[in-house]
Amino acid sequence: MQRLHTYPDVQAMFRRLLLAMLIGIVAALAVALFRHAMMLLESLFLSNNSGSLVNAASTLPWWRRLLTPALGGVAAGTLLWAWQRYTRQRPHAPTDYMEALETGDGQFDYASSLVKSLASLLVVVTGSAIGREGAMILLAALAASFFAQRFTPKNEWKLWVACGAAAGMASAYHAPLAGSMFIAEILFGTLMLASLGPVVVAAVLALLTTNLLSDGPAPLYTVHLVRQIHALDYSLMLVIGLIAGVCGPLFIWLMESSHQLFLRLRLSPPWQLALGGGIVGLLSLLTPAVWGNGYSVVQGYLLSPPVFATIALVFLCKLTAVLASSGSGAPGGVFTPTLFVGMAVGMLFAHLCGLWLADLQTIAILMGLTGMATLLAATTHAPIMSTLMICEMTGQYTLLPGLLVACVVASVLSRTLRKESIYHHAAEKG
């Protein structure tokens, strides 16, 4: 009878798990480095110690609120433009972890990736409505690639970059299961499912390291939802899934159209990003909530949902700001902005239902959480990851059955209306 595992197999397995642990720790440190750099620059340029760009914007005079995102766009655009001119004769290599995993062999153009991360830092700290988490995950993947190229054979490099990306996502969102499923769902076929073990280990170690560097384990969002989920709630969650299934492709189309519109202007990168930042600055005169990736607004609304008119105003302004930032080419992610858009859609629907339903505040929070999960599923085509992410970020695991069904419905409907996910748009834009 043939032995299932030989000693070298066990040795290789332990080597992989140890390297996965190391990558998880290093990825968490990379995310922490970016987060502390943000806090340092915000305290220097915005005199902001609260950690919230929305709070910083609300305390600034109107002219600084108007000009700051534009100046950040000029700085980031000039940096990217100068770097492109300097490196235009160099051979191309990926500067995005998705590209490195899907089309490359796990290698990066390290210098260009770091410049891209620095440009992302500049637009993020100056209020651009773009996600900071994209740069965090990129830095984590870069660190993983650096270690992999020195300690592992070339045929394993993609696995370790995937571990770094999952660990970065786990550290940024406090969601190790969602980070692992992100790799399994988004990159299924590129990586074997048997490789998920090191990915999970790296993600969990990244979260544990993040907890050690912060005040201890805690969900990313604080939610007080004390409610038994009834059949009516499940029905409403399913309706949100259908709405998100339509809104997801629409959101991606709007982002593509915005980017094409900016390209038609034929501006150089500094002026293109300055225009995007200027639009965010103008919108911030109406409401400072357009600054940043939307995290603090989501947290505030999940604790105390405002009235319909307030949500509608902030939603329209924030959506326009996200389209302007993303369309102008501001480097960064759209994960957290997507969560805000989904939450707003869910809460607006809840307010409409509130005309005939009792306990509007609780229904609004429930529909907001459902909107976050389902719009994420509709744009990424990853329903399991989206469900786990919302449960892990909020600690509301009782919502898992309803969220899973709603996310599957949203993902299937979205795929029917549009085959490509938001990552296809990101690849074309990049």
C-alpha positions, 0 to 999 in steps of 0.5 A, spaced: 500 500 500 502 506 497 504 511 503 499 518 502 505 522 505 512 522 505 517 525 510 519 530 505 511 532 504 511 533 511 517 537 511 514 541 505 508 542 508 511 545 515 515 550 511 509 553 507 506 554 513 511 557 517 512 562 511 505 563 510 505 565 518 511 570 516 508 573 510 502 574 514 506 578 520 510 582 514 503 584 511 500 586 517 506 591 518 506 593 511 498 595 512 500 598 519 506 602 516 501 605 510 496 607 516 501 610 520 504 614 514 496 617 513 495 619 520 502 623 520 501 626 514 494 628 516 496 631 522 501 635 519 497 638 513 490 637 516 491 638 523 487 632 524 488 627 530 481 624 529 483 619 524 477 621 520 477 625 514 470 627 514 471 631 521 478 634 518 474 637 512 468 639 517 473 644 521 477 647 515 475 653 512 471 653 505 477 655 501 482 649 504 476 644 503 475 646 496 483 646 494 486 641 498 483 635 494 485 638 487 492 640 490 493 632 492 491 630 485 496 635 482 502 632 487 500 625 485 499 626 478 506 629 477 509 624 481 506 618 476 507 623 470 514 624 472 515 616 473 512 614 467 517 619 463 523 616 467 521 609 466 518 609 459 524 605 456 523 599 461 520 593 460 513 592 463 512 589 469 505 588 473 504 594 479 497 591 481 496 584 485 491 582 481 495 583 474 501 579 478 496 573 479 492 573 473 497 574 468 504 574 471 508 569 474 508 573 481 513 578 480 512 586 480 515 592 478 517 594 485 519 601 484 513 603 480 509 599 485 512 603 491 511 610 487 504 608 485 502 607 493 506 613 494 501 617 489 495 613 493 497 616 499 497 623 497 490 623 494 488 619 500 490 624 505 488 630 501 481 627 501 480 624 495 474 619 495 478 613 493 479 607 498 486 607 502 485 599 502 487 598 495 494 601 496 495 597 503 493 590 500 498 592 494 504 593 499 502 587 503 503 583 496 509 586 494 512 584 501 510 577 500 513 577 493 519 580 496 520 574 500 517 569 495 523 570 490 528 569 495 526 563 499 521 559 494 522 556 487 519 560 482 513 556 481 510 558 488 511 565 487 503 566 485 501 562 491 505 567 496 503 573 492 496 571 494 497 569 501 500 577 501 494 579 498 489 575 503 493 577 509 493 585 507 485 584 506 485 581 513 489 586 516 485 592 513 478 590 514 479 585 520 476 579 515 481 573 515 475 569 512 473 574 507 480 575 505 481 568 504 475 567 500 477 573 496 483 569 493 479 563 492 473 566 488 476 571 485 482 567 482 479 560 482 482 557 476 489 561 477 490 557 484 489 550 486 484 550 492 489 545 495 493 552 496 488 555 500 491 553 507 497 557 507 492 563 504 488 562 511 494 562 515 497 568 512 490 572 513 489 569 520 496 571 522 496 578 519 489 579 523 493 577 530 499 582 528 494 587 527 490 586 533 497 586 537 499 593 534 492 596 535 487 596 541 486 588 541 481 584 537 474 588 535 470 589 529 472 594 524 465 597 524 461 597 531 453 595 530 448 595 535 443 590 531 438 587 537 433 583 532 430 577 531 430 576 523 423 574 521 421 572 514 419 579 512 426 581 514 429 575 509 424 577 504 426 585 504 434 582 504 432 578 498 429 584 494 435 588 496 439 583 493 435 584 486 436 591 487 444 590 488 444 586 482 441 591 477 445 597 481 452 593 480 453 593 473 450 600 473 455 602 478 461 599 474 458 602 467 458 609 471 465 608 473 467 606 466 464 612 463 467 617 468 474 614 466 472 615 458 470 622 459 476 624 463 480 621 457 477 625 452 479 631 455 486 629 454 489 632 460 496 630 463 496 626 469 497 632 474 491 636 471 487 630 470 488 628 477 487 635 479 480 636 476 478 630 479 480 632 486 477 639 484 470 636 483 471 633 490 473 639 493 467 643 490 462 637 492 465 638 499 462 645 500 455 641 500 457 636 505 464 634 508 462 627 508 465 626 500 472 626 503 475 620 504 473 613 502 467 613 506 469 609 512 467 614 518 460 616 514 458 608 514 460 607 521 456 613 523 450 611 519 450 604 522 450 607 529 444 612 527 441 612 520 439 619 518 433 621 515 431 620 508 433 627 505 440 627 508 442 620 506 440 622 499 444 628 499 450 625 501 449 619 497 449 623 490 455 627 492 459 621 495 457 617 488 459 623 484 466 624 488 467 617 487 466 617 480 470 623 479 476 620 483 476 614 480 475 616 473 481 621 473 485 616 475 486 617 482 490 611 485 487 607 490 481 602 491 474 602 490 472 597 496 470 601 501 466 606 497 462 600 494 460 599 501 458 606 502 454 606 496 451 599 497 449 601 504 446 608 502 442 604 497 439 599 502 438 605 507 434 609 502 430 603 500 428 602 508 426 609 508 421 607 503 419 601 506 418 605 513 412 608 510 408 602 512 414 598 517 415 599 524 422 600 527 425 604 522 432 605 525 433 597 526 430 596 519 435 601 516 441 598 519 439 591 517 438 594 510 444 598 510 448 592 512 445 588 506 446 593 501 453 593 503 454 585 502 450 585 496 453 591 492 460 588 493 457 581 491 454 584 484 461 588 483 466 583 484 462 577 483 464 573 489 458 572 493 461 568 499 467 573 500 462 579 500 457 575 505 463 573 510 466 580 509 460 584 512 459 578 518 466 579 520 467 587 519 461 587 524 460 581 528 453 580 526 454 573 524 446 571 525 445 575 518 449 570 515 444 565 512 440 571 509 446 575 506 448 569 503 442 568 499 441 575 497 449 576 495 448 569 491 442 573 487 445 579 486 451 576 483 447 571 479 443 577 476 449 582 475 453 576 471 447 576 467 446 583 466 454 584 465 459 578 464 465 582 467 466 584 474 469 591 477 476 588 476 476 587 469 474 595 469 480 596 474 485 592 469 483 596 463 483 603 467 490 601 469 
